[in-house]
Amino acid sequence: MAPGEGSEGESSGAGKASAKHTLSKEAPGVDQPYIALLIYVILAIAVPVGMSILLAVVGPRKPDPAKYLPYESGLPTAPMAGRFPIKFYLIAMLFVIFDVEAASFYPWAVNLRGLGVFGLMEMLTFLVVLAIGYAYVWKKGGFSWR
């Protein structure tokens, strides 16, 4: 065998590798992992837009006026006399804020050993900020239903 010739298996393997390299058609400047994300974003935009267009084309042209009448339990509703108290919204927002903060304790408890002292200090800092917010809302009377 002459130098540089190699066996039949070696030359065909090298030929396949170079052919594979020349046949791959990656988009220039686009990393391979981001192509899936790009497809996802395109679909996330195209599906709602397509459904909206389809609804506009296929949907009814003249909606029934009764559809827009107020209706509750079979009886027409009376117009609201006055403003809706802001206290309902305040209690709902406080609940969501403190509930989301409390829900963050579970992942911390699961990873406590892996996080070590750093994780403990981070959670203590988080608890201090949470306690300050709780004390502020309590002092302002956010938890009392007047």
DSSP file (Angstrom, degrees, kcal/mol; ACC not computed):
  #  RESIDUE AA STRUCTURE BP1 BP2  ACC     N-H-->O    O-->H-N    N-H-->O    O-->H-N    TCO  KAPPA ALPHA  PHI   PSI    X-CA   Y-CA   Z-CA
    1    1 A M              0   0    0      0, 0.0     3,-0.1     0, 0.0     6,-0.1   0.000 360.0 360.0 360.0 133.7    0.0    0.0    0.0
    2    2 A A    >>  -     0   0    0      1,-0.1     3,-1.8     4,-0.1     4,-0.6  -0.517 360.0 -91.1 -84.4 151.0    1.4    3.4   -0.9
    3    3 A P  T 34 S+     0   0    0      0, 0.0    -1,-0.1     0, 0.0     0, 0.0  -0.355 111.7  20.9 -61.5 138.7    1.6    6.2    1.6
    4    4 A G  T 34 S+     0   0    0     -3,-0.1    -2,-0.0    -2,-0.0     0, 0.0   0.311 100.2  93.6  88.5  -9.6   -1.5    8.4    1.5
    5    5 A E  T <4  -     0   0    0     -3,-1.8     6,-0.1     6,-0.0    -1,-0.0   0.928  62.0-178.1 -82.9 -44.7   -3.7    5.8   -0.2
    6    6 A G     <  -     0   0    0     -4,-0.6    -4,-0.1     4,-0.1     2,-0.1   0.127  37.4 -59.5  66.6 170.5   -5.3    4.3    2.9
    7    7 A S     >  -     0   0    0      1,-0.1     4,-2.0    -6,-0.1     5,-0.2  -0.314  50.6-103.5 -82.4 170.7   -7.7    1.4    2.9
    8    8 A E  H  > S+     0   0    0      1,-0.2     4,-1.9     2,-0.2     5,-0.2   0.882 120.0  51.3 -62.3 -40.2  -11.0    1.4    1.1
    9    9 A G  H  > S+     0   0    0      1,-0.2     4,-2.0     2,-0.2    -1,-0.2   0.870 109.1  51.0 -66.2 -37.6  -13.0    1.9    4.3
   10   10 A E  H  > S+     0   0    0      1,-0.2     4,-2.2     2,-0.2     5,-0.2   0.931 111.1  46.0 -68.4 -43.3  -10.9    4.8    5.5
   11   11 A S  H  X S+     0   0    0     -4,-2.0     4,-2.0     1,-0.2    -1,-0.2   0.877 113.4  48.6 -69.3 -35.9  -11.2    6.8    2.2
   12   12 A S  H  X S+     0   0    0     -4,-1.9     4,-2.2    -5,-0.2    -1,-0.2   0.873 110.8  51.6 -72.0 -34.3  -15.0    6.2    2.0
   13   13 A G  H  X S+     0   0    0     -4,-2.0     4,-2.1     2,-0.2    -2,-0.2   0.914 111.9  45.9 -66.0 -41.8  -15.5    7.3    5.6
   14   14 A A  H  X S+     0   0    0     -4,-2.2     4,-2.2     1,-0.2    -1,-0.2   0.878 111.7  52.7 -67.8 -36.0  -13.5   10.4    5.1
   15   15 A G  H  X S+     0   0    0     -4,-2.0     4,-2.3    -5,-0.2    -2,-0.2   0.889 108.8  49.5 -65.9 -38.4  -15.5   11.0    1.8
   16   16 A K  H  X S+     0   0    0     -4,-2.2     4,-2.7     2,-0.2    -2,-0.2   0.902 110.0  51.1 -66.5 -40.5  -18.8   10.7    3.7
   17   17 A A  H  X S+     0   0    0     -4,-2.1     4,-2.0     2,-0.2    -2,-0.2   0.916 113.4  44.0 -64.4 -42.5  -17.7   13.1    6.4
   18   18 A S  H  X S+     0   0    0     -4,-2.2     4,-2.1     2,-0.2    -1,-0.2   0.878 113.9  50.8 -71.0 -34.9  -16.7   15.7    3.9
   19   19 A A  H  X S+     0   0    0     -4,-2.3     4,-1.8     2,-0.2    -2,-0.2   0.896 109.8  50.6 -66.9 -38.5  -19.8   15.1    1.8
   20   20 A K  H  X S+     0   0    0     -4,-2.7     4,-1.2     1,-0.2    -2,-0.2   0.898 110.6  50.0 -64.1 -39.8  -21.9   15.5    4.9
   21   21 A H  H  < S+     0   0    0     -4,-2.0    -2,-0.2     1,-0.2    -1,-0.2   0.893 113.6  44.2 -67.1 -39.5  -20.2   18.8    5.8
   22   22 A T  H  < S+     0   0    0     -4,-2.1    -1,-0.2     1,-0.2    -2,-0.2   0.761 112.4  53.0 -77.8 -23.8  -20.7   20.2    2.3
   23   23 A L  H  < S+     0   0    0     -4,-1.8     2,-0.3    -5,-0.2    -1,-0.2   0.687  81.8 100.9 -86.3 -17.7  -24.3   19.1    2.1
   24   24 A S     <  -     0   0    0     -4,-1.2     2,-0.7    -3,-0.2    -4,-0.0  -0.527  58.4-160.6 -70.2 128.0  -25.5   20.6    5.4
   25   25 A K        +     0   0    0     -2,-0.3     2,-0.3     3,-0.0    -1,-0.1  -0.673  18.4 170.1-113.5  75.8  -27.3   23.8    4.5
   26   26 A E        -     0   0    0     -2,-0.7     5,-0.1     1,-0.1     3,-0.0  -0.616  42.9-104.8 -82.5 145.2  -27.3   25.9    7.6
   27   27 A A    >   -     0   0    0     -2,-0.3     3,-1.6     3,-0.1     2,-0.2  -0.521  42.3-108.0 -68.1 133.4  -28.4   29.5    7.3
   28   28 A P  T 3  S+     0   0    0      0, 0.0    -1,-0.1     0, 0.0     3,-0.1  -0.443 100.0   9.7 -66.4 131.3  -25.4   31.8    7.5
   29   29 A G  T 3  S+     0   0    0      1,-0.2     2,-0.5    -2,-0.2    -2,-0.1   0.423 101.8 109.8  83.3  -0.7  -25.2   33.7   10.8
   30   30 A V    <   -     0   0    0     -3,-1.6    -1,-0.2     3,-0.0     2,-0.2  -0.937  64.4-135.2-111.4 123.3  -28.0   31.7   12.5
   31   31 A D    >   -     0   0    0     -2,-0.5     3,-0.9     1,-0.1     4,-0.5  -0.516  18.6-123.8 -74.6 143.7  -27.1   29.4   15.3
   32   32 A Q  T >> S+     0   0    0      1,-0.2     3,-1.3    -2,-0.2     4,-0.6   0.853 105.6  56.6 -58.5 -41.8  -28.7   26.0   15.2
   33   33 A P  H 3> S+     0   0    0      0, 0.0     4,-0.7     0, 0.0     3,-0.4   0.786 102.9  56.7 -65.0 -24.1  -30.4   26.1   18.7
   34   34 A Y  H <> S+     0   0    0     -3,-0.9     4,-2.4     1,-0.2    -2,-0.2   0.592  86.9  77.0 -84.4  -9.2  -32.2   29.3   17.9
   35   35 A I  H <> S+     0   0    0     -3,-1.3     4,-2.4    -4,-0.5    -1,-0.2   0.909  94.2  50.2 -66.4 -40.7  -34.0   27.9   14.8
   36   36 A A  H  X S+     0   0    0     -4,-0.6     4,-2.2    -3,-0.4    -1,-0.2   0.902 111.5  48.9 -62.9 -40.7  -36.5   26.0   17.0
   37   37 A L  H  X S+     0   0    0     -4,-0.7     4,-2.5     2,-0.2    -2,-0.2   0.903 110.2  51.2 -65.1 -41.1  -37.1   29.2   19.0
   38   38 A L  H  X S+     0   0    0     -4,-2.4     4,-2.4     2,-0.2    -2,-0.2   0.909 110.4  48.5 -62.3 -42.9  -37.6   31.2   15.7
   39   39 A I  H  X S+     0   0    0     -4,-2.4     4,-2.5     2,-0.2    -2,-0.2   0.906 111.3  51.2 -63.2 -41.6  -40.1   28.6   14.5
   40   40 A Y  H  X S+     0   0    0     -4,-2.2     4,-2.6     2,-0.2    -2,-0.2   0.918 111.1  46.9 -62.5 -44.8  -42.0   28.7   17.8
   41   41 A V  H  X S+     0   0    0     -4,-2.5     4,-1.6     2,-0.2     5,-0.2   0.911 111.8  50.8 -65.5 -41.9  -42.2   32.5   17.7
   42   42 A I  H  X S+     0   0    0     -4,-2.4     4,-2.9     1,-0.2     3,-0.2   0.929 113.9  44.6 -62.0 -44.3  -43.4   32.5   14.1
   43   43 A L  H  X S+     0   0    0     -4,-2.5     4,-2.5     1,-0.2    -2,-0.2   0.884 108.9  57.0 -66.5 -37.9  -46.1   29.9   14.9
   44   44 A A  H  < S+     0   0    0     -4,-2.6    -1,-0.2     1,-0.2    -2,-0.2   0.801 116.5  36.1 -64.9 -28.0  -47.1   31.8   18.1
   45   45 A I  H  X S+     0   0    0     -4,-1.6     4,-1.6    -3,-0.2    -2,-0.2   0.855 117.6  50.5 -88.6 -40.7  -47.7   34.9   16.0
   46   46 A A  H  X S+     0   0    0     -4,-2.9     4,-2.9    -5,-0.2     5,-0.2   0.868 104.0  56.6 -70.3 -38.1  -49.1   33.2   12.9
   47   47 A V  H  X S+     0   0    0     -4,-2.5     4,-2.5     2,-0.2     5,-0.2   0.956 111.4  40.0 -64.7 -51.9  -51.8   31.0   14.6
   48   48 A P  H  > S+     0   0    0      0, 0.0     4,-2.3     0, 0.0    -1,-0.2   0.910 118.2  48.8 -64.2 -38.7  -53.7   33.8   16.4
   49   49 A V  H  X S+     0   0    0     -4,-1.6     4,-2.3     2,-0.2    -2,-0.2   0.930 112.8  48.2 -65.0 -43.1  -53.4   36.1   13.4
   50   50 A G  H  X S+     0   0    0     -4,-2.9     4,-2.5     1,-0.2    -1,-0.2   0.899 111.8  48.9 -63.0 -41.2  -54.6   33.3   11.1
   51   51 A M  H  X S+     0   0    0     -4,-2.5     4,-2.6    -5,-0.2    -1,-0.2   0.887 110.6  51.0 -66.6 -37.8  -57.5   32.4   13.3
   52   52 A S  H  X S+     0   0    0     -4,-2.3     4,-2.2     2,-0.2    -2,-0.2   0.915 112.2  46.3 -64.9 -42.3  -58.6   36.1   13.5
   53   53 A I  H  X S+     0   0    0     -4,-2.3     4,-1.9     2,-0.2    -2,-0.2   0.920 112.6  50.4 -65.3 -42.8  -58.5   36.4    9.8
   54   54 A L  H  X S+     0   0    0     -4,-2.5     4,-3.0     1,-0.2     5,-0.4   0.901 110.6  49.4 -61.9 -41.4  -60.4   33.1    9.4
   55   55 A L  H  X S+     0   0    0     -4,-2.6     4,-2.5     1,-0.2    -1,-0.2   0.895 109.9  51.2 -64.7 -39.9  -63.1   34.3   11.9
   56   56 A A  H  < S+     0   0    0     -4,-2.2    -1,-0.2     1,-0.2    -2,-0.2   0.854 117.0  40.4 -65.8 -33.6  -63.4   37.7   10.1
   57   57 A V  H  < S+     0   0    0     -4,-1.9    -2,-0.2    -5,-0.1    -1,-0.2   0.912 128.8  27.2 -80.5 -44.4  -63.9   35.8    6.8
   58   58 A V  H  < S+     0   0    0     -4,-3.0    -3,-0.2    -5,-0.2    -2,-0.2   0.733  99.8  99.1 -93.1 -24.6  -66.1   33.0    7.9
   59   59 A G  S  < S-     0   0    0     -4,-2.5     2,-0.0    -5,-0.4    -4,-0.0   0.007  85.6 -76.6 -65.9 169.0  -67.9   34.5   11.0
   60   60 A P        -     0   0    0      0, 0.0    -1,-0.1     0, 0.0    -2,-0.1  -0.342  31.5-151.6 -67.1 145.7  -71.4   36.0   11.1
   61   61 A R  S    S+     0   0    0      1,-0.2    -2,-0.1    -3,-0.1    -3,-0.0   0.815  84.9  39.6 -87.8 -33.0  -71.7   39.5    9.6
   62   62 A K  S    S-     0   0    0      0, 0.0    -1,-0.2     0, 0.0     2,-0.1  -0.870  77.7-155.1-122.2  97.2  -74.7   40.7   11.7
   63   63 A P        -     0   0    0      0, 0.0    -2,-0.0     0, 0.0     0, 0.0  -0.384  31.9 -98.1 -69.8 151.0  -74.5   39.7   15.3
   64   64 A D    >   -     0   0    0      1,-0.1     3,-1.5    -2,-0.1     4,-0.3  -0.482  23.4-138.0 -68.1 131.2  -77.8   39.5   17.2
   65   65 A P  G >  S+     0   0    0      0, 0.0     3,-1.3     0, 0.0     4,-0.2   0.782 100.6  67.9 -63.2 -25.3  -78.4   42.7   19.3
   66   66 A A  G >  S+     0   0    0      1,-0.3     3,-1.2     2,-0.2    -2,-0.0   0.736  85.3  71.8 -65.9 -20.3  -79.6   40.5   22.2
   67   67 A K  G <  S+     0   0    0     -3,-1.5    -1,-0.3     1,-0.2    -3,-0.0   0.809  96.4  49.9 -63.7 -29.0  -76.1   39.3   22.6
   68   68 A Y  G <  S+     0   0    0     -3,-1.3    -1,-0.2    -4,-0.3    -2,-0.2   0.396  85.9 106.9 -95.1   3.2  -75.0   42.7   24.0
   69   69 A L  S <  S-     0   0    0     -3,-1.2     2,-0.2    -4,-0.2    -3,-0.0  -0.586  80.7-105.1 -79.9 143.9  -77.8   43.0   26.6
   70   70 A P        +     0   0    0      0, 0.0     2,-0.4     0, 0.0     7,-0.2  -0.470  46.5 178.5 -67.8 139.4  -76.8   42.5   30.2
   71   71 A Y        +     0   0    0      5,-0.2     2,-0.3    -2,-0.2     0, 0.0  -0.984  14.2 166.4-149.0 128.4  -78.0   39.2   31.5
   72   72 A E  B >  S-A   75   0A   0      3,-1.8     3,-2.0    -2,-0.4     0, 0.0  -0.915  73.6 -21.2-147.6 120.2  -77.6   37.4   34.9
   73   73 A S  T 3  S-     0   0    0     -2,-0.3    -2,-0.0     1,-0.3     0, 0.0   0.792 121.6 -56.6  55.3  34.2  -79.5   34.3   36.0
   74   74 A G  T 3  S+     0   0    0      1,-0.2    -1,-0.3     0, 0.0    -3,-0.0   0.352 120.7  95.5  85.6  -7.3  -82.3   34.9   33.6
   75   75 A L  B <  S-A   72   0A   0     -3,-2.0    -3,-1.8     0, 0.0    -1,-0.2  -0.921  81.0-109.0-117.3 142.5  -83.1   38.4   34.8
   76   76 A P        -     0   0    0      0, 0.0     2,-0.3     0, 0.0    -5,-0.2  -0.406  39.5-119.7 -64.3 145.1  -81.8   41.7   33.3
   77   77 A T        -     0   0    0     -7,-0.2     3,-0.1    -2,-0.1     0, 0.0  -0.610  18.8-123.2 -89.2 147.4  -79.4   43.4   35.6
   78   78 A A        -     0   0    0     -2,-0.3     3,-0.1     1,-0.1    -1,-0.1  -0.551  37.7 -94.4 -82.1 151.9  -79.9   46.8   37.0
   79   79 A P        -     0   0    0      0, 0.0     2,-0.3     0, 0.0    -1,-0.1  -0.378  49.4 -98.0 -64.8 148.5  -77.4   49.5   36.4
   80   80 A M        -     0   0    0      1,-0.1     2,-1.2    -3,-0.1     4,-0.1  -0.498  29.5-139.1 -72.6 129.5  -74.8   49.8   39.2
   81   81 A A        -     0   0    0     -2,-0.3     2,-0.1    -3,-0.1    -1,-0.1  -0.740  67.6 -21.0 -91.7  94.7  -75.6   52.6   41.6
   82   82 A G  S    S-     0   0    0     -2,-1.2     2,-0.2     2,-0.0    -2,-0.0  -0.423  98.1 -37.5 103.2-178.4  -72.3   54.3   42.3
   83   83 A R        -     0   0    0     -2,-0.1    -2,-0.1     1,-0.1     3,-0.0  -0.500  57.1-110.7 -84.3 150.9  -68.7   53.3   42.1
   84   84 A F        -     0   0    0     -2,-0.2    -1,-0.1     1,-0.1    -2,-0.0  -0.676  46.5-102.3 -77.7 129.6  -67.4   49.8   42.9
   85   85 A P    >>  -     0   0    0      0, 0.0     3,-1.0     0, 0.0     4,-0.5  -0.271  18.8-142.7 -60.5 135.2  -65.3   50.0   46.1
   86   86 A I  H 3> S+     0   0    0      1,-0.2     4,-2.3     2,-0.2     3,-0.2   0.671  91.0  82.0 -69.9 -16.9  -61.6   50.0   45.5
   87   87 A K  H 3> S+     0   0    0      1,-0.2     4,-2.5     2,-0.2    -1,-0.2   0.845  85.3  57.4 -59.6 -34.8  -61.1   47.9   48.6
   88   88 A F  H <> S+     0   0    0     -3,-1.0     4,-2.0     1,-0.2    -1,-0.2   0.925 109.5  44.4 -61.3 -44.7  -62.0   44.7   46.6
   89   89 A Y  H  X S+     0   0    0     -4,-0.5     4,-2.6    -3,-0.2    -2,-0.2   0.888 111.9  52.8 -68.3 -38.9  -59.2   45.4   44.1
   90   90 A L  H  X S+     0   0    0     -4,-2.3     4,-2.5     2,-0.2    -2,-0.2   0.926 110.8  46.3 -63.2 -45.2  -56.7   46.3   46.9
   91   91 A I  H  X S+     0   0    0     -4,-2.5     4,-2.4     2,-0.2    -1,-0.2   0.901 112.9  50.7 -64.3 -40.2  -57.4   43.0   48.8
   92   92 A A  H  X S+     0   0    0     -4,-2.0     4,-2.4    -5,-0.2    -2,-0.2   0.920 111.6  47.0 -64.5 -43.5  -57.1   41.0   45.5
   93   93 A M  H  X S+     0   0    0     -4,-2.6     4,-2.7     2,-0.2    -2,-0.2   0.913 112.3  49.7 -65.7 -41.6  -53.8   42.6   44.6
   94   94 A L  H  X S+     0   0    0     -4,-2.5     4,-2.6     1,-0.2     5,-0.3   0.910 110.6  50.9 -63.0 -40.7  -52.4   42.1   48.1
   95   95 A F  H  X S+     0   0    0     -4,-2.4     4,-2.4    -5,-0.2     5,-0.2   0.939 111.8  46.6 -61.0 -46.7  -53.5   38.4   48.0
   96   96 A V  H  X S+     0   0    0     -4,-2.4     4,-2.5     2,-0.2     5,-0.3   0.923 113.4  48.9 -63.0 -44.4  -51.8   37.9   44.6
   97   97 A I  H  X S+     0   0    0     -4,-2.7     4,-2.0     1,-0.2    -2,-0.2   0.958 117.3  39.2 -61.0 -52.1  -48.6   39.6   45.8
   98   98 A F  H  X S+     0   0    0     -4,-2.6     4,-2.0     1,-0.2    -1,-0.2   0.811 115.1  54.0 -72.0 -28.2  -48.2   37.7   49.0
   99   99 A D  H  X S+     0   0    0     -4,-2.4     4,-2.0    -5,-0.3    -1,-0.2   0.914 109.4  47.0 -70.2 -42.6  -49.4   34.4   47.4
  100  100 A V  H  X S+     0   0    0     -4,-2.5     4,-0.8    -5,-0.2    -2,-0.2   0.902 113.2  49.5 -65.5 -40.0  -46.8   34.6   44.7
  101  101 A E  H >< S+     0   0    0     -4,-2.0     3,-0.6    -5,-0.3     4,-0.2   0.903 111.3  48.8 -65.9 -39.3  -44.1   35.4   47.2
  102  102 A A  H >< S+     0   0    0     -4,-2.0     3,-1.4     1,-0.2     4,-0.4   0.842 104.7  59.7 -68.6 -32.1  -45.2   32.5   49.4
  103  103 A A  H >< S+     0   0    0     -4,-2.0     3,-0.7     1,-0.3    -1,-0.2   0.717  93.1  67.3 -68.3 -19.7  -45.2   30.2   46.4
  104  104 A S  T <X S+     0   0    0     -4,-0.8     4,-1.0    -3,-0.6    -1,-0.3   0.606  84.7  73.3 -76.6  -9.4  -41.5   31.0   45.9
  105  105 A F  H <> S+     0   0    0     -3,-1.4     4,-2.6    -4,-0.2    -1,-0.2   0.835  86.6  63.0 -71.1 -31.3  -40.7   29.1   49.2
  106  106 A Y  H <> S+     0   0    0     -3,-0.7     4,-2.2    -4,-0.4     5,-0.2   0.950 103.3  43.9 -64.2 -51.4  -41.3   25.7   47.7
  107  107 A P  H  > S+     0   0    0      0, 0.0     4,-1.8     0, 0.0    -1,-0.2   0.876 114.6  52.3 -61.7 -33.3  -38.5   25.7   45.1
  108  108 A W  H  < S+     0   0    0     -4,-1.0     4,-0.2     1,-0.2    -2,-0.2   0.925 109.2  48.8 -65.9 -43.0  -36.2   27.2   47.7
  109  109 A A  H >< S+     0   0    0     -4,-2.6     3,-0.8     1,-0.2     4,-0.3   0.865 110.1  52.0 -65.7 -35.3  -37.0   24.4   50.2
  110  110 A V  H 3< S+     0   0    0     -4,-2.2     3,-0.3     1,-0.2    -1,-0.2   0.884 118.6  35.8 -66.9 -38.4  -36.5   21.7   47.5
  111  111 A N  T 3X S+     0   0    0     -4,-1.8     4,-2.2    -5,-0.2     5,-0.2   0.170  82.3 115.1-100.7  16.8  -33.0   23.1   46.6
  112  112 A L  H <> S+     0   0    0     -3,-0.8     4,-1.9     1,-0.2    -1,-0.2   0.899  77.5  46.8 -58.4 -45.3  -31.9   24.1   50.1
  113  113 A R  H  4 S+     0   0    0     -4,-0.3    -1,-0.2    -3,-0.3    -2,-0.1   0.894 114.0  48.4 -65.1 -38.9  -29.1   21.6   50.4
  114  114 A G  H  4 S+     0   0    0      1,-0.2    -1,-0.2    -4,-0.2    -2,-0.2   0.825 112.0  49.2 -69.9 -31.2  -27.7   22.5   47.0
  115  115 A L  H >X S-     0   0    0     -4,-2.2     4,-1.0    -7,-0.2     3,-0.6   0.811  88.5-179.5 -80.1 -30.4  -27.9   26.2   47.6
  116  116 A G  H 3X  -     0   0    0     -4,-1.9     4,-1.7    -5,-0.2    -1,-0.2  -0.289  58.1 -21.6  69.4-149.9  -26.1   26.0   51.0
  117  117 A V  H 3> S+     0   0    0      1,-0.2     4,-2.6     2,-0.2    -1,-0.2   0.853 136.4  58.9 -66.7 -36.2  -25.4   29.1   53.1
  118  118 A F  H <> S+     0   0    0     -3,-0.6     4,-2.3     1,-0.2    -1,-0.2   0.925 107.1  46.7 -59.6 -44.8  -25.8   31.4   50.1
  119  119 A G  H  X S+     0   0    0     -4,-1.0     4,-2.2     1,-0.2    -1,-0.2   0.872 110.8  52.5 -64.9 -37.5  -29.3   30.2   49.5
  120  120 A L  H  X S+     0   0    0     -4,-1.7     4,-2.3     2,-0.2    -2,-0.2   0.918 110.8  46.9 -64.3 -43.3  -30.2   30.6   53.1
  121  121 A M  H  X S+     0   0    0     -4,-2.6     4,-2.2     2,-0.2    -2,-0.2   0.888 111.3  51.8 -66.3 -39.1  -28.9   34.2   53.2
  122  122 A E  H  X S+     0   0    0     -4,-2.3     4,-2.2    -5,-0.2    -1,-0.2   0.910 111.5  46.9 -63.4 -41.3  -30.8   35.0   50.0
  123  123 A M  H  X S+     0   0    0     -4,-2.2     4,-2.7     2,-0.2    -2,-0.2   0.870 109.9  52.7 -71.0 -35.6  -34.1   33.6   51.4
  124  124 A L  H  X S+     0   0    0     -4,-2.3     4,-2.2     2,-0.2    -1,-0.2   0.904 110.0  49.2 -64.4 -39.0  -33.6   35.5   54.7
  125  125 A T  H  X S+     0   0    0     -4,-2.2     4,-2.2     2,-0.2    -2,-0.2   0.917 111.3  49.8 -62.8 -42.9  -33.1   38.7   52.6
  126  126 A F  H  X S+     0   0    0     -4,-2.2     4,-2.4     1,-0.2    -2,-0.2   0.906 110.3  50.2 -61.6 -42.6  -36.3   37.8   50.7
  127  127 A L  H  X S+     0   0    0     -4,-2.7     4,-2.7     2,-0.2    -1,-0.2   0.871 108.4  52.6 -65.3 -36.9  -38.2   37.2   54.0
  128  128 A V  H  X S+     0   0    0     -4,-2.2     4,-2.3     2,-0.2    -2,-0.2   0.935 111.1  46.3 -64.7 -45.0  -37.0   40.6   55.4
  129  129 A V  H  X S+     0   0    0     -4,-2.2     4,-2.2     1,-0.2    -2,-0.2   0.907 113.7  49.6 -63.0 -41.1  -38.3   42.4   52.3
  130  130 A L  H  X S+     0   0    0     -4,-2.4     4,-2.5     1,-0.2    -2,-0.2   0.912 110.9  49.2 -63.2 -43.5  -41.5   40.5   52.5
  131  131 A A  H  X S+     0   0    0     -4,-2.7     4,-2.7     2,-0.2    -2,-0.2   0.869 109.3  52.3 -65.7 -36.9  -41.9   41.3   56.2
  132  132 A I  H  X S+     0   0    0     -4,-2.3     4,-2.3     2,-0.2    -1,-0.2   0.931 112.0  46.0 -64.6 -44.3  -41.3   45.0   55.6
  133  133 A G  H  X S+     0   0    0     -4,-2.2     4,-2.3     2,-0.2    -2,-0.2   0.903 113.1  49.8 -63.4 -41.2  -44.0   45.0   52.9
  134  134 A Y  H  X S+     0   0    0     -4,-2.5     4,-2.3     1,-0.2    -2,-0.2   0.919 111.7  48.1 -63.5 -44.6  -46.4   43.1   55.2
  135  135 A A  H  X S+     0   0    0     -4,-2.7     4,-2.7     2,-0.2    -1,-0.2   0.882 110.8  51.9 -64.6 -38.4  -45.7   45.6   58.0
  136  136 A Y  H  X S+     0   0    0     -4,-2.3     4,-2.2     2,-0.2    -2,-0.2   0.934 111.5  45.5 -63.8 -45.8  -46.2   48.6   55.7
  137  137 A V  H  <>S+     0   0    0     -4,-2.3     5,-3.0     1,-0.2     4,-0.5   0.896 113.9  49.9 -65.0 -39.0  -49.6   47.3   54.5
  138  138 A W  H ><5S+     0   0    0     -4,-2.3     3,-1.1     3,-0.2    -2,-0.2   0.927 110.7  49.1 -64.3 -45.0  -50.7   46.4   58.0
  139  139 A K  H 3<5S+     0   0    0     -4,-2.7    -2,-0.2     1,-0.3    -1,-0.2   0.867 110.0  51.5 -63.5 -37.3  -49.7   49.9   59.3
  140  140 A K  T 3<5S-     0   0    0     -4,-2.2    -1,-0.3    -5,-0.2    -2,-0.2   0.546 118.5-112.8 -77.4  -6.4  -51.6   51.6   56.4
  141  141 A G  T X 5 +     0   0    0     -3,-1.1     3,-0.8    -4,-0.5    -3,-0.2   0.742  69.6 142.6  84.2  23.8  -54.7   49.5   57.3
  142  142 A G  T 3 <S+     0   0    0     -5,-3.0    -4,-0.2     1,-0.2   -48,-0.1   0.741  71.6  49.0 -70.0 -22.1  -54.7   47.4   54.1
  143  143 A F  T 3  S+     0   0    0     -6,-0.4     2,-0.4    -5,-0.2    -1,-0.2   0.505  92.2  90.6 -96.7  -4.1  -55.8   44.3   55.9
  144  144 A S    <   -     0   0    0     -3,-0.8     2,-1.0    -6,-0.1     0, 0.0  -0.766  68.5-143.0 -95.0 138.7  -58.7   45.9   57.8
  145  145 A W              0   0    0     -2,-0.4    -3,-0.1     1,-0.1    -2,-0.0  -0.789 360.0 360.0-100.4  91.4  -62.1   45.8   56.2
  146  146 A R              0   0    0     -2,-1.0    -1,-0.1    -5,-0.2    -2,-0.0   0.457 360.0 360.0 -79.2 360.0  -63.6   49.2   57.2
